[in-house]
Amino acid sequence: MSALPMRQQVARALVGRFDEDPSLALVLAEISADLFASALRRHPARAVNVGIMEQTMVGVAAGFALEGFVPVVHTIAPFLAERSLEQLKLDFGYQRLHGLFVTVGGSYDYAESGATHFAPGDVAAVASVPGMRVVVPGTGAEAVTLVNDVLDRPSLTYLRTSTAENAESRTIAPGGLQRVRDGGGATVVAVGPLLDRVLAVTADLDVSVLYATTVAPLDGPTLRAAAGADVVVVEPFHEGTLAAEVTGALTDRPVRLTSIGVGREVIHRYGTPADHDRAHGLDEAGLRERIGRVAAGSRRAA
């Protein structure tokens, strides 16, 4: 894992691409302006900081897209996925425009800042935008791979960076699920930065593990090939967010689906991200208990 956090690696990669590719545009709303300072300084005609106006930010990005640019937008997750959802839907989704939307902070990386900065519902919200692809990398290097894929093959994409990262990057195939471990019992789908925890708690269990960095659309064929009667999805956002994608891929077979993610209750004692992980059962102890219960039941059913 690089010494640079995921967010900084993405910013560095974007600035490098921005200097090389005159078809790219950049729109910010104050957040991370320091990370993109050189692009703002060198290319003021296509790099804009609109100030604390996230809805305007998305509208300006759509204007760039209509003029043939591929806009890159960056801000905190709730300010984009929730505050600007209507603009994403109307300005991009309905007009079938391309753009890369990079966020930081979800689900509760800014735990000390309180609920205004939380966004466990961001993936569910942006996945409702027509044509939106959602990617959730597990490391900075994987995030850069996904960024370059979007810029090489423009699409409408939401990329969710996080402070939690896996220890090692994997050679990912954008758009696909990866088989990480084969087993005879349940199939566990680990999303992005939760892979390491899933591998740690399932090391002595007879389960298959799939790794997802693209979650919408989900790779149905790979899931179908791997899944048995029990499927567990471990997701770093609202619990159940990927349930429709999973059941849609397996609609012709009986499946017991267990979703493990961020709960819907509001936690008022903010603490740290690790505190929230424990409260939602997303730490290793919580995951071991819930995945172990499914694995034991899967063995009995077999």
Protein Blocks (a to p, Z undefined) as FASTA:
>chain_A
ZZbdfklmmmmmmmmmmmmmmkbccddehiaklmmmmmmmmmmmlpccebjafklmmmmm
mmmmmnopacdddddfklmmmmmmmmmmmmmmmnopacddddehiaklmmmnojmlgcfk
lmmmmmmpghiacdddfbfklmmmmmmmmmmmgcdddddddfbdcfbdcdddehiacdfb
dcfbdcdddehjlmmmmmmmmmmpccdddddfbfbdcdfklmmmmpcfbdcdddfbdehk
lmmmmmmmmmmbccddddddddfbdcfblmpmklmmmmnopafklmmmmmmmmmmmmmmm
ZZ
